[in-house]
Amino acid sequence: MFIAVASGKGGTGKTIVSTSLALVAKKCTYIDLDVEEPNGHILLKPEIEKEVPFNLKIPKIDEHVCTFCGKCADACVYNAISIIPNLKKALFYPDLCHSCGHCTYVCPVNGAMEEVYREIGKIRLGISKDIKFIEGRIDVGVISGVPIISWIVNNYIDFNEINIVDSAPGTSCPVVESVKKSDYIMLVTEPTPFGLSDLKLAVEIVKNMGKKAGIIVNKDRGKNIIDDYAKTVNIPILLKIPYSIEIQESYSKGIPLVEAMPEMKGKFGELIDKIICENGKN
Amino acid sequence: MGKIKEIVILSGKGGTGKTTVAASLAELIHDKIIVDADVDAANMYLLMEPENIKETEFKGKSIANINTSICTSCNLCKELCRFNAIEVINGDYVVEDISCDGCRLCQTACPVDAIEMVEQIVGKWIIADTRFGDFIYARLNPGGENSGNLVAMVKYQSKLIAEEKNISTILIDGPPGIGCPVIASLSGSDYVIVVTEPSFSGISDLKRVLKLTEHFRIKTGIVVNKFDINIENTEKIEKFAQENKVEVLAKIPHSFCIIEEISKKSIPSTNCEELKKPVIEIYNKIKDYFEAEMAN
């Protein structure tokens, strides 16, 4: 079982929701795939047991062997290589490299190009009470978090267990990569025009991917722009979290919602039981 | 006249109030172009009442397509693809669109030339008129890629207009995070305003964004939104800013007025006194900075 918590708009409460779900699910794995700004650890306070560097393969050009034929530069659609034959220079820009391997594949000269590893981030593994904690984190300045997200989804998730994934905000590649293998997507939104506008985009992704989804309204103040929309797209509203300055205060101190407001514990408990029961394979 | 000044509003953490600050500044700066560079989840248009909208399709990368009538199922493309984008469905080799990175390795390697690259329309960019001046924004198709390139396109278009019309400032509402679209928003800009909130998450994300702006050597100032939610953390931010020689431009209190105004799709600084003052403070400090720079 793989439940993804996503949002479209940032700051709507993905981390509040995903950590609450993890804390009420008795045994589960919490996976933070908001690799640009991972924050789940602030609320779950895991004991980190292991930190694994995450590397990408990048090319290394030996200018003593290279004939400067330019085939690698022509092959690279990301413009990460420039070859200047007159100066006998081969320039490589690691930030632009997507690690596809096309350049080394086309290089006709034996020994001119080899692949080396470049660290772009870390995967941290730990434990918080009964929760297994996994976090991806890219180094500052690294352009894309997609490779680390994809690696974690393909190598660290045990699909026989309950997995709760905190995904990146937005509606582009990192989100798609985070939710691709999910069984159910919870979309967290807020009842403002901004929240609704971004929710619509997130719903479009969910529908395009053919995924099952539900909506969680955070900062609910009894207004209904999300209710009406949810009806028109036929997606259930799973839960409403009230607008509360106390919740914001406790969040600011790193206290999880279900601890700050124990009355929410039951609601999250019911929610996760229902989702697992209706959508789980096990 | 001089050089065009680019001011970018970022946050790291989402939902801290980038658009609130950007829209409020838009009201104050007279001679400017407004850009919404959050192409994943653009919100500024909701407050700007855009008119005379001109849309242009944006083509992104090409992705691979396998002609199954030529394909001999040799499996070479599947072995080579590092994005796990090639699947075998009912015996046919098929490219999974959302995984394909468009690197063309499979096309190069295919021994029977069964693979062609097909250009994708990934979104559109939009130029519109507003009562605040020219407004440029974009919409990435949900799930689309190349949002960094679309951000670069939107910025490029805004520069063309600024040059043509002799406009001095480009005000950019940026995306959350620190990845590709943020780096694209930053590149070539003159001032970054980071809007943060006094939560542990806000602080952690602020630090990562500041590392980025330092890396690109761009002058940066901080705005603490909802500073009164946690005074202790706000003090931590101020101390951190001081240690890192970054100015705290203003502090904005938690305010139901701002939420109400945004719900009505109006620019909150027009009616919310508690926002007006800090926004003027931000405006003046940035103006002073640019004037001092010009004098040098």
Interface residues (C-beta under 8 A of the other chain):
Chain A: S7 G8 K9 G10 G11 T12 T15 E36 E37 N39 I42 A75 V77 Y78 H98 S99 C100 G101 H102 Y105 V106 I138 V140 G141 V142 I143 S144 G145 S150 N154 A168 P169 G170 T171 S172 C173 P174 V175 V176 K180 E190 P191 T192 P193 F194 S197 D198 L201 A202 E204 I205 N208 M209 R221 K223 I245 Q248 E249 Y251 S252 K253 G254
Chain B: S11 G12 K13 G14 G15 T16 T19 V39 D40 A41 A42 N43 L46 K61 L80 R82 F83 N84 I98 S99 D101 G102 C103 R104 L105 T108 A109 L140 P142 G143 G144 E145 S147 G148 P175 P176 G177 I178 G179 C180 P181 V182 I183 E197 P198 S199 F200 S201 G202 S204 D205 R208 K211 L212 H215 K226 I229 N230 N233 H254 I259 I262 S263 K265
